[in-house]
Amino acid sequence: MPVDDVVDPHIHLFDLLGTPRPMQPIGKMFRGNDTLVRAAALKAMPAATIAYFGERTDLLGDYRPTDFRTDSASSRVARYVHIEAGWSDKTPMDPVGETVWLDALPDGPAAIVGHADLTRGTAAGAVMRGHLEASHKVRGIRHSMSWHEAGGVMDFGTAKAMSRMSGYRAGFDQLAVHGLSFDAWCFAEQIPHVTELADHNPDVPIVLCHLGTPVGIGGEFAGIGATPAERDLIAGRWRDALADLASRPQVSAKISGLLMPALGFGHEHTEASPSVDRLAEELGPMVEHALAVFGPDRCMFASNFPVDRVSSDYETVTRAMLQLTESLDDAAQAALWRDTAVRFYRLT
C-alpha cells in the first residue's frame, strides 16, 4: 500500500439482532440459523431489493468491526468511517440510536456519518444536535437521494427531485449551522441535483458517494444498459454531469460502490472474485475520469463493504485500484488512500 495508515471512508456496520433494520424480525425469528434467515429474507424482500444487493448479499447477517478487520487485513487500514446503514426510524430522533451504538463499539469508527430526515426542514437540526451530543466522532449526515425512474431499480429516496423540495433545502442548510458535511448518494441522473445543492449552500462540504452510481454502465441491469449504444449514452451523460459537479470546489468524490450489482458488471452471480486485471479494465474508465475532473486531492478510495463484497473480496478490489493508479506520484497516492478522507472528515 502507498501509505501505512490507510483510511477507508465508507463502510457499514450493523448487528442483525442488535440494530433495528428491516430484516431484524426475520433474524430474531430464525436466530442462529443463517440458512433459514437467508431463505426467509429472500422470500420476504421485494424483487428490486434482491436484484440491487444480489442474492448472495452479506447484508442479512452481522457486520461488526472484527468482520471488517478480517476483510481488510491485507490493506493496512488503520481507520475507517461508518456511513449510516438504514437504521429503522419510527420517530425523527431514532437514527441517533445508531450513533450511540457505534460510539460504544470496541475498535469503532474514527468518524460517523449519521442519518437525519432533511425533508423536516429546520427541525432536522434537532436530530443533528442529537448525533453530535451522542458522539464526538460525528462528522456528517446522509439522507439518500437515490431514486430511479426504472421500476426494477430499488429506490432509497422518496422522489426523483426530493432535494429540490423546500423542506429538504432547509434541512440541508442545517448542516452548515451545525458544522456538518453531507454524504450525497444519488443515481447518475440525479448528479445535477447534487450540483444544485452545492450551489444552494456552498458552506456545506459535500462528498459524492459511489461516483453517483451510474446504473447499467457496465452491463444490463433491470433493463437498463442492455446494448453497447445505451451503455455509451449512460457513460457520456455520467461523465458530463460528474465534470460539472467537480467544478464546485467544496465537493469531493468517493471512488467506491462500483461493484454494486446495479452498475451491471454481473460479478454478484459468480462464486469466485473477478481477477485484478478484469476489475482494472472494467472500472478503469470511471476511476480515470473521476481523477481527471476532481483531482486526487478531492478523491478518496472507499470499499463500501460489506455491500460490494457480493462481487469481490477486499484485497482484489484494492489491488485493482492500485494497478489503476500506479503511475501517480506519492502525494497523489497518499491523498487517495488517506489524506483526502482525513481532511474531509476532520480526522485527528
ZADRENZA-81790 format. One record per residue (C-alpha): residue number from 1; residue in one letter; y, x, z. Coordinates in nm, 2 decimals, decimal comma. Example, Ala and Ser with C-alpha at 12.3 -4.5 7.8 and 13.67 -1.06 7.14 Angstrom:
# residues 2
@pos 1; code A; north -0,45; east 1,23; up 0,78 .
@pos 2; code S; north -0,11; east 1,37; up 0,71 .
# end
This chain:
# residues 348
@pos 1; code M; north 0,00; east 0,00; up 0,00 .
@pos 2; code P; north 0,36; east 0,12; up -0,07 .
@pos 3; code V; north 0,45; east 0,07; up 0,30 .
@pos 4; code D; north 0,26; east 0,09; up 0,62 .
@pos 5; code D; north 0,41; east -0,22; up 0,77 .
@pos 6; code V; north 0,37; east -0,49; up 0,51 .
@pos 7; code V; north 0,53; east -0,83; up 0,58 .
@pos 8; code D; north 0,35; east -1,14; up 0,45 .
@pos 9; code P; north 0,63; east -1,40; up 0,44 .
@pos 10; code H; north 0,43; east -1,71; up 0,36 .
@pos 11; code I; north 0,11; east -1,82; up 0,53 .
@pos 12; code H; north 0,00; east -2,14; up 0,70 .
@pos 13; code L; north -0,17; east -2,16; up 1,04 .
@pos 14; code F; north -0,35; east -2,47; up 1,18 .
@pos 15; code D; north -0,63; east -2,58; up 1,41 .
@pos 16; code L; north -0,83; east -2,88; up 1,28 .
@pos 17; code L; north -0,87; east -3,02; up 1,63 .
@pos 18; code G; north -0,55; east -2,89; up 1,80 .
@pos 19; code T; north -0,28; east -2,96; up 1,54 .
@pos 20; code P; north -0,21; east -3,32; up 1,41 .
@pos 21; code R; north -0,28; east -3,32; up 1,04 .
@pos 22; code P; north -0,42; east -3,59; up 0,80 .
@pos 23; code M; north -0,78; east -3,46; up 0,83 .
@pos 24; code Q; north -0,77; east -3,43; up 1,21 .
@pos 25; code P; north -0,95; east -3,77; up 1,27 .
@pos 26; code I; north -1,24; east -3,66; up 1,05 .
@pos 27; code G; north -1,25; east -3,32; up 1,22 .
@pos 28; code K; north -1,28; east -3,48; up 1,56 .
@pos 29; code M; north -1,55; east -3,72; up 1,43 .
@pos 30; code F; north -1,78; east -3,45; up 1,30 .
@pos 31; code R; north -1,68; east -3,17; up 1,53 .
@pos 32; code G; north -1,88; east -2,85; up 1,48 .
@pos 33; code N; north -2,04; east -2,96; up 1,16 .
@pos 34; code D; north -1,84; east -2,81; up 0,87 .
@pos 35; code T; north -2,07; east -2,97; up 0,61 .
@pos 36; code L; north -2,01; east -3,32; up 0,73 .
@pos 37; code V; north -1,63; east -3,26; up 0,77 .
@pos 38; code R; north -1,61; east -3,14; up 0,41 .
@pos 39; code A; north -1,82; east -3,42; up 0,28 .
@pos 40; code A; north -1,63; east -3,69; up 0,47 .
@pos 41; code A; north -1,29; east -3,54; up 0,38 .
@pos 42; code L; north -1,37; east -3,52; up 0,01 .
@pos 43; code K; north -1,46; east -3,89; up 0,01 .
@pos 44; code A; north -1,15; east -3,99; up 0,21 .
@pos 45; code M; north -0,89; east -3,78; up 0,02 .
@pos 46; code P; north -0,72; east -3,91; up -0,29 .
@pos 47; code A; north -0,83; east -3,76; up -0,62 .
@pos 48; code A; north -0,49; east -3,60; up -0,67 .
@pos 49; code T; north -0,52; east -3,42; up -0,34 .
@pos 50; code I; north -0,87; east -3,28; up -0,41 .
@pos 51; code A; north -0,75; east -3,16; up -0,75 .
@pos 52; code Y; north -0,44; east -3,00; up -0,61 .
@pos 53; code F; north -0,61; east -2,80; up -0,34 .
@pos 54; code G; north -0,96; east -2,76; up -0,50 .
@pos 55; code E; north -1,29; east -2,90; up -0,38 .
@pos 56; code R; north -1,37; east -2,57; up -0,21 .
@pos 57; code T; north -1,04; east -2,56; up -0,02 .
@pos 58; code D; north -1,03; east -2,39; up 0,32 .
@pos 59; code L; north -0,78; east -2,64; up 0,45 .
@pos 60; code L; north -1,05; east -2,86; up 0,60 .
@pos 61; code G; north -1,12; east -2,62; up 0,89 .
@pos 62; code D; north -0,91; east -2,39; up 1,10 .
@pos 63; code Y; north -0,68; east -2,10; up 1,01 .
@pos 64; code R; north -0,57; east -1,90; up 1,31 .
@pos 65; code P; north -0,41; east -1,56; up 1,34 .
@pos 66; code T; north -0,76; east -1,40; up 1,37 .
@pos 67; code D; north -0,86; east -1,56; up 1,04 .
@pos 68; code F; north -0,55; east -1,43; up 0,87 .
@pos 69; code R; north -0,60; east -1,08; up 1,01 .
@pos 70; code T; north -0,96; east -1,08; up 0,87 .
@pos 71; code D; north -0,84; east -1,18; up 0,53 .
@pos 72; code S; north -0,55; east -0,93; up 0,51 .
@pos 73; code A; north -0,73; east -0,64; up 0,68 .
@pos 74; code S; north -0,72; east -0,42; up 0,37 .
@pos 75; code S; north -0,35; east -0,47; up 0,31 .
@pos 76; code R; north -0,17; east -0,32; up 0,61 .
@pos 77; code V; north 0,00; east -0,64; up 0,71 .
@pos 78; code A; north 0,20; east -0,58; up 1,02 .
@pos 79; code R; north 0,39; east -0,91; up 1,05 .
@pos 80; code Y; north 0,37; east -1,25; up 0,89 .
@pos 81; code V; north 0,58; east -1,57; up 0,86 .
@pos 82; code H; north 0,44; east -1,91; up 0,92 .
@pos 83; code I; north 0,56; east -2,19; up 0,69 .
@pos 84; code E; north 0,53; east -2,55; up 0,81 .
@pos 85; code A; north 0,18; east -2,68; up 0,74 .
@pos 86; code G; north 0,21; east -3,06; up 0,73 .
@pos 87; code W; north 0,22; east -3,13; up 1,10 .
@pos 88; code S; north 0,19; east -3,51; up 1,11 .
@pos 89; code D; north 0,51; east -3,66; up 1,23 .
@pos 90; code K; north 0,53; east -4,02; up 1,37 .
@pos 91; code T; north 0,88; east -3,96; up 1,51 .
@pos 92; code P; north 1,15; east -3,73; up 1,37 .
@pos 93; code M; north 1,11; east -3,48; up 1,66 .
@pos 94; code D; north 0,73; east -3,44; up 1,63 .
@pos 95; code P; north 0,75; east -3,14; up 1,40 .
@pos 96; code V; north 0,89; east -2,94; up 1,69 .
@pos 97; code G; north 0,54; east -2,96; up 1,83 .
@pos 98; code E; north 0,42; east -2,72; up 1,56 .
@pos 99; code T; north 0,68; east -2,46; up 1,67 .
@pos 100; code V; north 0,58; east -2,50; up 2,04 .
@pos 101; code W; north 0,21; east -2,44; up 1,93 .
@pos 102; code L; north 0,29; east -2,14; up 1,72 .
@pos 103; code D; north 0,51; east -1,98; up 1,98 .
@pos 104; code A; north 0,22; east -1,98; up 2,23 .
@pos 105; code L; north -0,03; east -1,82; up 1,99 .
@pos 106; code P; north -0,16; east -1,47; up 2,06 .
@pos 107; code D; north -0,06; east -1,24; up 1,77 .
@pos 108; code G; north 0,16; east -1,52; up 1,64 .
@pos 109; code P; north 0,41; east -1,52; up 1,36 .
@pos 110; code A; north 0,71; east -1,29; up 1,35 .
@pos 111; code A; north 0,91; east -1,58; up 1,22 .
@pos 112; code I; north 0,87; east -1,96; up 1,19 .
@pos 113; code V; north 0,99; east -2,20; up 0,92 .
@pos 114; code G; north 0,96; east -2,55; up 1,06 .
@pos 115; code H; north 0,99; east -2,89; up 0,92 .
@pos 116; code A; north 1,28; east -3,14; up 0,95 .
@pos 117; code D; north 1,33; east -3,46; up 0,76 .
@pos 118; code L; north 1,66; east -3,37; up 0,58 .
@pos 119; code T; north 1,70; east -3,73; up 0,45 .
@pos 120; code R; north 1,81; east -3,82; up 0,80 .
@pos 121; code G; north 2,14; east -3,65; up 0,73 .
@pos 122; code T; north 2,33; east -3,52; up 1,03 .
@pos 123; code A; north 2,06; east -3,65; up 1,26 .
@pos 124; code A; north 1,83; east -3,37; up 1,12 .
@pos 125; code G; north 2,04; east -3,13; up 1,33 .
@pos 126; code A; north 1,88; east -3,26; up 1,65 .
@pos 127; code V; north 1,54; east -3,16; up 1,51 .
@pos 128; code M; north 1,67; east -2,81; up 1,41 .
@pos 129; code R; north 1,80; east -2,77; up 1,76 .
@pos 130; code G; north 1,46; east -2,87; up 1,90 .
@pos 131; code H; north 1,29; east -2,60; up 1,69 .
@pos 132; code L; north 1,55; east -2,34; up 1,80 .
@pos 133; code E; north 1,50; east -2,43; up 2,17 .
@pos 134; code A; north 1,12; east -2,42; up 2,13 .
@pos 135; code S; north 1,11; east -2,06; up 2,00 .
@pos 136; code H; north 1,34; east -1,77; up 1,93 .
@pos 137; code K; north 1,13; east -1,70; up 1,62 .
@pos 138; code V; north 1,26; east -2,00; up 1,42 .
@pos 139; code R; north 1,45; east -1,89; up 1,11 .
@pos 140; code G; north 1,44; east -2,18; up 0,87 .
@pos 141; code I; north 1,33; east -2,52; up 0,76 .
@pos 142; code R; north 1,12; east -2,65; up 0,48 .
@pos 143; code H; north 1,14; east -3,01; up 0,36 .
@pos 144; code S; north 0,93; east -3,01; up 0,04 .
@pos 145; code M; north 1,09; east -3,15; up -0,27 .
@pos 146; code S; north 0,78; east -3,13; up -0,49 .
@pos 147; code W; north 0,74; east -3,45; up -0,69 .
@pos 148; code H; north 0,58; east -3,47; up -1,04 .
@pos 149; code E; north 0,60; east -3,74; up -1,30 .
@pos 150; code A; north 0,23; east -3,70; up -1,38 .
@pos 151; code G; north 0,02; east -3,93; up -1,17 .
@pos 152; code G; north -0,26; east -3,68; up -1,13 .
@pos 153; code V; north -0,04; east -3,42; up -0,96 .
@pos 154; code M; north -0,01; east -3,45; up -0,58 .
@pos 155; code D; north 0,34; east -3,52; up -0,46 .
@pos 156; code F; north 0,49; east -3,36; up -0,14 .
@pos 157; code G; north 0,83; east -3,51; up -0,18 .
@pos 158; code T; north 0,92; east -3,88; up -0,19 .
@pos 159; code A; north 1,11; east -3,89; up -0,52 .
@pos 160; code K; north 1,19; east -3,66; up -0,81 .
@pos 161; code A; north 1,56; east -3,63; up -0,72 .
@pos 162; code M; north 1,52; east -3,65; up -0,34 .
@pos 163; code S; north 1,75; east -3,35; up -0,30 .
@pos 164; code R; north 2,03; east -3,54; up -0,47 .
@pos 165; code M; north 2,04; east -3,81; up -0,21 .
@pos 166; code S; north 2,34; east -3,81; up 0,01 .
@pos 167; code G; north 2,13; east -3,81; up 0,32 .
@pos 168; code Y; north 1,93; east -3,51; up 0,21 .
@pos 169; code R; north 2,25; east -3,32; up 0,12 .
@pos 170; code A; north 2,40; east -3,39; up 0,47 .
@pos 171; code G; north 2,07; east -3,27; up 0,63 .
@pos 172; code F; north 2,09; east -2,96; up 0,41 .
@pos 173; code D; north 2,44; east -2,89; up 0,54 .
@pos 174; code Q; north 2,30; east -2,89; up 0,90 .
@pos 175; code L; north 2,11; east -2,57; up 0,81 .
@pos 176; code A; north 2,44; east -2,39; up 0,78 .
@pos 177; code V; north 2,56; east -2,54; up 1,11 .
@pos 178; code H; north 2,26; east -2,41; up 1,29 .
@pos 179; code G; north 2,23; east -2,08; up 1,11 .
@pos 180; code L; north 1,90; east -2,15; up 0,94 .
@pos 181; code S; north 1,77; east -2,07; up 0,59 .
@pos 182; code F; north 1,59; east -2,31; up 0,36 .
@pos 183; code D; north 1,25; east -2,27; up 0,20 .
@pos 184; code A; north 1,27; east -2,46; up -0,12 .
@pos 185; code W; north 0,94; east -2,58; up -0,26 .
@pos 186; code C; north 0,95; east -2,78; up -0,58 .
@pos 187; code F; north 0,78; east -2,81; up -0,92 .
@pos 188; code A; north 0,93; east -2,62; up -1,21 .
@pos 189; code E; north 1,10; east -2,93; up -1,35 .
@pos 190; code Q; north 1,30; east -2,95; up -1,02 .
@pos 191; code I; north 1,42; east -2,59; up -1,01 .
@pos 192; code P; north 1,76; east -2,71; up -1,13 .
@pos 193; code H; north 1,78; east -2,93; up -0,82 .
@pos 194; code V; north 1,74; east -2,62; up -0,61 .
@pos 195; code T; north 2,03; east -2,47; up -0,81 .
@pos 196; code E; north 2,24; east -2,77; up -0,73 .
@pos 197; code L; north 2,16; east -2,73; up -0,36 .
@pos 198; code A; north 2,27; east -2,37; up -0,38 .
@pos 199; code D; north 2,60; east -2,48; up -0,54 .
@pos 200; code H; north 2,64; east -2,76; up -0,29 .
@pos 201; code N; north 2,65; east -2,53; up 0,01 .
@pos 202; code P; north 2,65; east -2,16; up -0,07 .
@pos 203; code D; north 2,64; east -2,08; up 0,31 .
@pos 204; code V; north 2,27; east -2,17; up 0,33 .
@pos 205; code P; north 2,03; east -1,88; up 0,23 .
@pos 206; code I; north 1,76; east -2,02; up 0,01 .
@pos 207; code V; north 1,42; east -1,88; up -0,09 .
@pos 208; code L; north 1,23; east -2,04; up -0,37 .
@pos 209; code C; north 0,86; east -2,08; up -0,27 .
@pos 210; code H; north 0,59; east -2,00; up -0,52 .
@pos 211; code L; north 0,83; east -1,94; up -0,81 .
@pos 212; code G; north 0,88; east -2,31; up -0,85 .
@pos 213; code T; north 0,51; east -2,40; up -0,92 .
@pos 214; code P; north 0,50; east -2,44; up -1,29 .
@pos 215; code V; north 0,22; east -2,69; up -1,33 .
@pos 216; code G; north -0,01; east -2,62; up -1,63 .
@pos 217; code I; north 0,14; east -2,29; up -1,72 .
@pos 218; code G; north -0,20; east -2,12; up -1,72 .
@pos 219; code G; north -0,42; east -2,40; up -1,85 .
@pos 220; code E; north -0,47; east -2,77; up -1,83 .
@pos 221; code F; north -0,42; east -2,95; up -1,50 .
@pos 222; code A; north -0,40; east -3,33; up -1,47 .
@pos 223; code G; north -0,34; east -3,35; up -1,84 .
@pos 224; code I; north -0,05; east -3,10; up -1,84 .
@pos 225; code G; north -0,07; east -2,78; up -2,03 .
@pos 226; code A; north -0,36; east -2,89; up -2,25 .
@pos 227; code T; north -0,26; east -2,69; up -2,55 .
@pos 228; code P; north -0,11; east -2,34; up -2,61 .
@pos 229; code A; north 0,20; east -2,50; up -2,76 .
@pos 230; code E; north 0,25; east -2,72; up -2,45 .
@pos 231; code R; north 0,20; east -2,42; up -2,22 .
@pos 232; code D; north 0,46; east -2,22; up -2,42 .
@pos 233; code L; north 0,70; east -2,50; up -2,37 .
@pos 234; code I; north 0,63; east -2,51; up -1,99 .
@pos 235; code A; north 0,68; east -2,14; up -1,97 .
@pos 236; code G; north 1,00; east -2,14; up -2,17 .
@pos 237; code R; north 1,17; east -2,41; up -1,96 .
@pos 238; code W; north 1,05; east -2,24; up -1,64 .
@pos 239; code R; north 1,19; east -1,91; up -1,74 .
@pos 240; code D; north 1,53; east -2,06; up -1,83 .
@pos 241; code A; north 1,55; east -2,26; up -1,50 .
@pos 242; code L; north 1,45; east -1,96; up -1,29 .
@pos 243; code A; north 1,71; east -1,73; up -1,46 .
@pos 244; code D; north 1,98; east -1,99; up -1,39 .
@pos 245; code L; north 1,88; east -2,02; up -1,02 .
@pos 246; code A; north 1,87; east -1,64; up -0,99 .
@pos 247; code S; north 2,24; east -1,63; up -1,08 .
@pos 248; code R; north 2,32; east -1,77; up -0,73 .
@pos 249; code P; north 2,33; east -1,46; up -0,51 .
@pos 250; code Q; north 2,22; east -1,64; up -0,19 .
@pos 251; code V; north 1,89; east -1,73; up -0,35 .
@pos 252; code S; north 1,57; east -1,52; up -0,32 .
@pos 253; code A; north 1,22; east -1,58; up -0,46 .
@pos 254; code K; north 0,87; east -1,57; up -0,33 .
@pos 255; code I; north 0,61; east -1,43; up -0,57 .
@pos 256; code S; north 0,34; east -1,65; up -0,41 .
@pos 257; code G; north 0,12; east -1,95; up -0,47 .
@pos 258; code L; north 0,05; east -1,86; up -0,82 .
@pos 259; code L; north -0,33; east -1,92; up -0,77 .
@pos 260; code M; north -0,29; east -2,28; up -0,66 .
@pos 261; code P; north -0,51; east -2,49; up -0,89 .
@pos 262; code A; north -0,21; east -2,68; up -1,02 .
@pos 263; code L; north -0,10; east -2,38; up -1,23 .
@pos 264; code G; north -0,41; east -2,43; up -1,44 .
@pos 265; code F; north -0,59; east -2,09; up -1,43 .
@pos 266; code G; north -0,90; east -2,26; up -1,31 .
@pos 267; code H; north -1,03; east -1,99; up -1,06 .
@pos 268; code E; north -1,10; east -2,26; up -0,80 .
@pos 269; code H; north -1,40; east -2,36; up -1,00 .
@pos 270; code T; north -1,58; east -2,03; up -0,97 .
@pos 271; code E; north -1,76; east -1,88; up -0,67 .
@pos 272; code A; north -1,65; east -1,51; up -0,73 .
@pos 273; code S; north -1,29; east -1,39; up -0,72 .
@pos 274; code P; north -1,15; east -1,30; up -1,06 .
@pos 275; code S; north -1,11; east -0,93; up -1,14 .
@pos 276; code V; north -0,79; east -0,75; up -1,06 .
@pos 277; code D; north -0,73; east -0,68; up -1,43 .
@pos 278; code R; north -0,77; east -1,05; up -1,51 .
@pos 279; code L; north -0,53; east -1,16; up -1,24 .
@pos 280; code A; north -0,28; east -0,90; up -1,35 .
@pos 281; code E; north -0,30; east -1,02; up -1,71 .
@pos 282; code E; north -0,26; east -1,39; up -1,62 .
@pos 283; code L; north 0,01; east -1,35; up -1,36 .
@pos 284; code G; north 0,20; east -1,07; up -1,52 .
@pos 285; code P; north 0,44; east -1,27; up -1,73 .
@pos 286; code M; north 0,56; east -1,47; up -1,43 .
@pos 287; code V; north 0,59; east -1,18; up -1,20 .
@pos 288; code E; north 0,77; east -0,97; up -1,46 .
@pos 289; code H; north 1,02; east -1,25; up -1,53 .
@pos 290; code A; north 1,09; east -1,31; up -1,16 .
@pos 291; code L; north 1,16; east -0,94; up -1,10 .
@pos 292; code A; north 1,38; east -0,92; up -1,41 .
@pos 293; code V; north 1,60; east -1,21; up -1,31 .
@pos 294; code F; north 1,61; east -1,18; up -0,93 .
@pos 295; code G; north 1,55; east -0,80; up -0,90 .
@pos 296; code P; north 1,31; east -0,65; up -0,64 .
@pos 297; code D; north 1,58; east -0,68; up -0,37 .
@pos 298; code R; north 1,56; east -1,06; up -0,38 .
@pos 299; code C; north 1,19; east -1,09; up -0,44 .
@pos 300; code M; north 0,91; east -1,08; up -0,18 .
@pos 301; code F; north 0,53; east -1,09; up -0,23 .
@pos 302; code A; north 0,35; east -1,35; up -0,02 .
@pos 303; code S; north -0,01; east -1,47; up -0,01 .
@pos 304; code N; north 0,02; east -1,84; up 0,06 .
@pos 305; code F; north -0,31; east -1,81; up 0,24 .
@pos 306; code P; north -0,53; east -1,99; up 0,30 .
@pos 307; code V; north -0,42; east -2,22; up 0,02 .
@pos 308; code D; north -0,47; east -1,96; up -0,25 .
@pos 309; code R; north -0,79; east -1,84; up -0,10 .
@pos 310; code V; north -0,97; east -2,12; up -0,31 .
@pos 311; code S; north -0,91; east -1,90; up -0,61 .
@pos 312; code S; north -0,92; east -1,54; up -0,49 .
@pos 313; code D; north -0,96; east -1,31; up -0,19 .
@pos 314; code Y; north -0,66; east -1,14; up -0,04 .
@pos 315; code E; north -0,75; east -0,79; up -0,15 .
@pos 316; code T; north -0,79; east -0,89; up -0,51 .
@pos 317; code V; north -0,45; east -1,06; up -0,52 .
@pos 318; code T; north -0,28; east -0,77; up -0,35 .
@pos 319; code R; north -0,44; east -0,51; up -0,59 .
@pos 320; code A; north -0,33; east -0,72; up -0,89 .
@pos 321; code M; north 0,03; east -0,73; up -0,76 .
@pos 322; code L; north 0,02; east -0,35; up -0,70 .
@pos 323; code Q; north -0,10; east -0,30; up -1,06 .
@pos 324; code L; north 0,18; east -0,51; up -1,20 .
@pos 325; code T; north 0,45; east -0,32; up -1,01 .
@pos 326; code E; north 0,31; east 0,04; up -1,02 .
@pos 327; code S; north 0,60; east 0,16; up -1,24 .
@pos 328; code L; north 0,86; east 0,05; up -0,98 .
@pos 329; code D; north 1,03; east 0,32; up -0,76 .
@pos 330; code D; north 0,97; east 0,35; up -0,38 .
@pos 331; code A; north 1,27; east 0,14; up -0,29 .
@pos 332; code A; north 1,17; east -0,15; up -0,51 .
@pos 333; code Q; north 0,82; east -0,14; up -0,38 .
@pos 334; code A; north 0,94; east -0,14; up -0,02 .
@pos 335; code A; north 1,16; east -0,44; up -0,10 .
@pos 336; code L; north 0,88; east -0,64; up -0,24 .
@pos 337; code W; north 0,63; east -0,57; up 0,03 .
@pos 338; code R; north 0,86; east -0,56; up 0,34 .
@pos 339; code D; north 1,24; east -0,53; up 0,31 .
@pos 340; code T; north 1,34; east -0,85; up 0,13 .
@pos 341; code A; north 1,14; east -1,05; up 0,38 .
@pos 342; code V; north 1,28; east -0,86; up 0,68 .
@pos 343; code R; north 1,63; east -0,92; up 0,56 .
@pos 344; code F; north 1,59; east -1,29; up 0,46 .
@pos 345; code Y; north 1,40; east -1,39; up 0,78 .
@pos 346; code R; north 1,61; east -1,16; up 1,00 .
@pos 347; code L; north 1,31; east -0,98; up 1,15 .
@pos 348; code T; north 1,37; east -0,73; up 1,42 .
# end
